[in-house]
Amino acid sequence: MIPSDVHFAPLTEVARRVATGDWRSEEVTAHMLHRIADSDGDWRSYLHVLADRAMDQARAADAEVARGIRRGPLHGVPVALKDLCDTTFAPTTGGMPMLRGRIPARNATIVDRIEAAGAICLGKLKMTEGAYTAHHPDDPAPLNPWGPGHWVGSSSTGTGVALAAGLAFAAIGSDTGGSIRFPSATCGLTGVKPTWGRVSRAGILPLADSLDHVGPMARSAADAAALLWVMAGVDPADPTTLPDPVPDYPAHLAADLRGLTIGIDRAYATEGIDPAVADALAGAEAVLRDLGARIVEIRLPPWQRLVSMWIPACAVETAAHHRDTYPARKADYGPGLATLIDSAAAHDGRAVADIHHERLRFAGGLRQMFGGVDLMICPTMPVPTPTLAAMERYATDPELLLAILRFTAPFDFSGSPTVTLPLGPAPDGLPLSFQVVGPHLSEATLLRAAHAVQCRTDWHIRRPPGL
């Protein structure tokens, strides 16, 4: 018999219980589908729920377990997909009403990998239009379970909400300027933005290809490690994927950080930052030191100019992707995405070259910096979770938007891996968060650090009020 609050159980526990036969995937999946039907009307996280297909997958998983077959760390576990993952079994729209009813001919590579590992696909999750900052006006945005009047982040909005509300055990997110990290921060989750090229983007609708990252979001580092292990690896369908072997991420988790050196640039991490965020980061630093890490002062390469270039960089690449439908179908686009694409015309080849060179300088400086430390820490956002009213000002004021990109955009430009994880609550009770950032292909070390923090603290197991 599964417990009544199984929806908040760790993914790793669900997988273990299904593998031993203590729980049946069919029971767990039916519970999750009932919960989605009963409560997602309040949160609006799912775009498509695949109830019949999910139950068929769950029964098949139970039958395999009964025959002694175990596919891996996701076998029999219900998860969900962001709606930019191509699927042959459900429409993929990328948050764009103009693509409603689009059924791709092939699954995204990561969808095939997740399902081959035995995961149960509950459905497709909502996202902002085209993976940019805002939902299309015809698409009601998901609501934050921690506070419906507060921002969910962008663009993995449905992913963040579904996990915070206990409507999936893990899910896919994507990150071009912070879209794994912002919803993880605002919803009290753990999100992994892998090294660019570590996870295939074949079959993933792009926003800006050279900035786009696809990664797992979950309620703990251990759960995210299990999903990343399945997703990662070279893919012939995506020539930008990296050929390096994929470590067994769950096997690298540890409860202490002895031997690790972690850097902090105090000017970058604390100057001009809300005091609640700065105080919480100091608490995280103390935990890392107690776990055996050595904390040292570092200097991040110059980042301000690079952050100011994120909007034009994104605009130019987005315009290239949408050239077949924009401006031909401009009336079908929401104002946020249309404004971004229109702005691309203001940036000529010299401007694009300038962005490219600034990006290379930052990435090179970051490589040198990581020659002296294993990882670095910084906030995820400069402020606690904003209200929706405050975010309306961010949407219309480029300076405010760039301010909130301070801790996210540089690491999309560099392709660096990061793990976002919860901190203790802000004064208003909503979650705070911080990032651990590493050199390329350091996901195993990042997850080890995040897991060690979560072995020592309870920040990641706190639940929204009433849930």
N, C-alpha and C positions, 0 to 999 in steps of 0.2 A: 504494500500500500504506500503510495507516494504521500508526502506531507502536504498539507493544504497550502503552505507557502513555498512549494517547490520552485515556483517561478523566480525566486531570488536565490536559489541554490547556485553555487559555483558551477560553471560549465564542466570543470574537471571532475567534480563530484557526480554530476549527472552521467558523464561518460563512464566513470568507474562503476556506478551502480547499475547502469544498463549492461555493461560488459559482464558483470558478475551475475546478472539475472535478478538482483534485488528489486530493481524497478524495470518496468517494461517501457520501451520507447513509445508504444502506442498510448499508454496511460499519460506519460509526460506530455506528448504532443497534443492529445485531446484536452488536457488541462490548459495548455498554452492557447490553443484555439478558442476554448471557451472564454478564457480571460480576455483575449483580443476582442471577441464578439461582445463581451459584457462591458468592457471599459475603454476600448480605444476610441469610442465616440467622444470621450472627454478629451483625448490627447491628439487624435488625428495623425498618428505616426505612419500607418500603413496606407499605401495606395492600392495594392492588390493583396488579398489574402487567399492562399492556395490550399484551402482546407482539405479537399478530397485528395489532392496529390500528396500533401504532407502526411495524411493518414496512411496512404498506400506505402509511402517511403518508410514510415515508422513500423508498419507490420513487416515489411521486408527486412528491416534492420533486426527486429526481434527474431525473425526466422533464421537469420544468419547467426545471431548470437547463440541460438539454440543448437546450431550445428557446429559451434566452436569457432566461428569466423569472427575476427575482429579487424575492422578496416583501419583503425587508428584512433587518435584522440578526439575525434568528433562523431564517432559512430553512434547513431541513434539520438543525437543531440539536436534540438530545434534551433535554427539560426535564421537570420533574415538578410536580404540583399538590398543595398541602395539601388535606386531605380536608374542608375547609369550603367549597371552591369547587364550586358546583353543576355537575354534568355529566350530560348525557343518555346518555352512553356508559359510565358506571360509577356504582356507588352513591356517595352522598354522605352521610356519617353524622356529621360533626363530632366524631369520637372517641367517639360515644355508641352502645353496643351496641343500645340500644332503637330506633335508626334503621337498623339493619342491613337492607340490601336496598332502601333508599329511592332511587328513581330520579327525579330532578327532571324536570319537563316542559321546562325550558329550561336552557341553559348560563348560568353566570355571565358577565357582560359581559367580564371580563378573560380568561376561557377562550376566548371567541370571538375576541377581539383577538389573543391569542397564537397561536392556530391559524391565523387569517387571515394572520398574518405568517410562516407556514410552519414554525413550531416543531413538533417531534415530541413527543407526550405519552407518556412512558414509563409513567405510572401515577399513582396517588393515594398520598400520603404520610401516615403516621400523625401523630396529634396528641393532645394531652391532651383529656380529656372536656369537651365544650362549650367548648373553648379556654380553660378555667380552668387551675389549677395542676397537677393530677394526672391520670394516666391512670386510666380505670375499672379496678377490680380484675380484671375479666375480660380486660383488654387488656395484654399484656406491653409494657412501655415500651421504646423504642429505647435502644441502648447507645452511649455516646460512644466513637468510634474513638481518641480521644486518651488514653482511660483508662476502661475499662468500669465502674470503680468510682466514677466522677465524674459529676456532674450534667450533663445535656444542656441544661437550661433548660426553659422552657415558653413557649408551647404548641406552637410550631413544631418539635417534637422530631424528627419524621421528616425534615423539611426540612434541619435542621442536620446530622443524621447522614448522610443521603444525599450531601450535598455534600462533607462531610469525608472520606467513604469513597470518593469518586469514582464515585458511582452516578447522577449527573445533572450537567449543566453549569451549571444554574441552576434555581431553583424559587421557588414562591410561599410567602410567610410572612404572618402577620398579627400585629398588635401592639395590645394593649389596656392592658397595664401593663408590657410589655417583651418580648413574645413573638417579635418579630423580633430584638431586640437581645441577649437572653440566649443563645439558641442560636448566634447569630453569635459572641458572646464566647467561649462554652465550646468551640466547634468550630473556631475560627480562621478565621472567614468575614467577608465584607463584607455588611452588611444595610442596606437603606434603609427607614426609616419615613417615608413621604412626608407632606407637608402633609395634614391632614384634608380630604377632598374632592378631592384631586388625582387619586386612583384610585377608580374606581367600586366600590361595595360591593353592587351589584345581583347577587343570586344568591350572596351570601356569608353563611353561617350566622353570626348575630351572637352575641357574648358581651354587650357593652354598646355599643349603637349609637353613642352620642356619643363614646366613647373608642376605638372600633375603627378601625384603620388596616390597609390591605393594601398589601404592597410586595414587592420582589424581594430574594432572598438569592442570593449567588453567591460565587465565590472571589476576585473583584477588583472594584474600583470600575468599571472599564471594562465588565466583564460585566454588572454590576448596572445601569449606565447604559443599555445596550442593551435590557435587559428593561423597565426603567421607561419608556423612550421608547415602547415598544409598548403598555404597560398604561395610561398616564396619559391624562387628557382627560375632557371633559364627556360625560355619558351621560344621555339622556332617561329611562332606566329608574331612575336614581338622582338625584332632584332636589337632593341635597346636594352633587353634584359641582360643581367650580368651572369657570366658562366660560373662564378665562384660557388663551391659547394654550400649547401644550406645546412647550418648546424642544427642539431636537435635542441631547439630553444628550451623546451621544458626541462631537459636534462641539465641545462646550465644554470638553472635557478638556484639561488642559495640564500641563506638567512643572515649572512653577514657580508661585509664589504672590505674585509681586511686585504690590504695590498692595493686597493684602488686609490688613485689620486683624482680628486674632483675639483675643478676650477670654478671660480665665480668672479665675474667682472662686476664689481660693486657699483660702478657708475652706470653701467648698462642695466643692471638688475634692479637698482633701487632709486636712482635719481628721477624725480618727476613722477613717481609711482604712488598710487594710493597707499596710505600708511597701513591699511589692513592687509594689502598684498605684500608689502615689504616685511611686516611683522610675521606673517605666515611663512614667508620664504626663510626668514631667520629660524623659525621653528623646524622647517625641513632640513636646513643646514645642520642644526643641532642633532637631529635624528641620524643623519648620514655620518656625522662624526662619531656618535655613540656606536654606530654599527661597524666602526673600524676604518672608515674612509679618511684619507688625509685631505683636508680642504686647503686650497692654495689660491692666492690672488692671480688673476690672469687679465689680459687686455684683449677684448674682442677686436678684430679688424674693423676699420671704419665702416659703419653700417647705415648712417642716416641717409646718405645720398642714394644708396641702393634701395632702401625702403620706399623712397619717393618715386622710384622707377617702377614699382610693382604694378600700378594701375596701367601705365602705358605698355609695359611688357605683356601683361595679360590681355589688354585690348587688341594689340596687333595679332597675337596668336589666335584669339577668339574670333576676330574678323576673318582670318584665313580659314578657320574651320567652318564658319557659317556662310561662306561666299556663295554657295548655291541657293540659299534661302533668304539671304539678307543683302540688299534691301528689297528683293523681289516680294517677300512676304512680311514686310516690316509690320504690318497691322496685326500680325499674329504674335508679335513679341511683346513682352512686358516692358515697362519703361526702364527698369534697371539694366537689363541685358542690352536693350536697344541703345541706351546712352553709352554703355561701355563700347559697343561695336562702332558707333558713330565717332567716338573719340579717337579711334585708331587712325583716322585720316589725318590727324594733326601731327603724326610722327613719321618723318621720312626715314630713308635708309641711314642717314647719319645718326639720327636719334637711336635707331635700333642698334647700330654698331656701338654707340656709347653705352647703352644698357648692357650689351654683351661684354664689353671690356670691363665695366664696373663689376659685373657678376664674376668674371674670371679673377679679378683682383681680390674680391672678398673670399672666394673659394680657396685661392692660393694662400691667403693670410690665415684662413681657418685651418688649413692643413698644417701650416707651421705651428699654430697655436696648439693643436692637438699632439704635436711632437713632445710637449711637456706635461700633458695631463691625459688621463684616460677618458674623462667625461667633463661636461660643464653643466651647471644648473642656472635656471633663470625662471621668471614667471611665465605663465602662458598668456596672460592679459595684464595690462597695466592697471586695471580697475576690477573690482568685484563685478559679478554678473549684472550688466546694465538692465534697466527697465526697457520695455518696448518703446516707451515715449522717448527715452534717451537715445535709443538706437535710430529713431527717425532723424535725429540731428546728425548722427554719424552718416546716415545714408545720403544726406544732402551737403555735407561739409567734408570735402576731400582731406582737409587737415586732420579732422577727427578720425576719419577712416584710416589714414596712415598711422595715426597714433596707436590704434588698436592692433595694427599689423606689426608693431615694433618687435615683438618676440616671436613672430611666426614667419613672416615673409622672407627674412634673410636665409632661413634654413630650407625654404623651398627653392630659392635661387641657387644655393650651394648643393642641393640634393642630399643634405645631411639627415641621418636618422634621428628621430626624437621619440621619447615616450612622455606622454602627458598623464599625470596622475593626481588624484584629489589631495587637497590639504584640508585642514580643519575648517569649520564653517566661518563665513564672514559675520559681522555683527547682525546682519539681517537674517541669518540662518541658512543662506544659500551656500553652496560649495565654493571653495577657492581651489586653485590648482597651481602646479608648477611643472616645468619641463626638465627632463634630463636629455642632454644633447650629446652626440658622440661623433667620432670620425666615421667615414663610410664603412659600411658592413660591420658596425659594432652593435647590432641589435641584441646579440646574446648578452653582452655586458650591460647594455641599457636595461634590458628586462631583468637581469640579475639585480641591478640596483633598485629598480622599481619594486620587485618582489620582496627584497630585503626590507624596504621601508614598510611595505604592507604587512609583513610578518610582525613588525614592531608597533604598528598603529592600527586604528580602526576607521580611518577616514574613508576607505573605499567600501566599507560595508554599511555605512549610514544610508538611510532611505528617505525619500521625500516625505513630507508630512502626510499622514493618513495612509501611507503605503507600507 
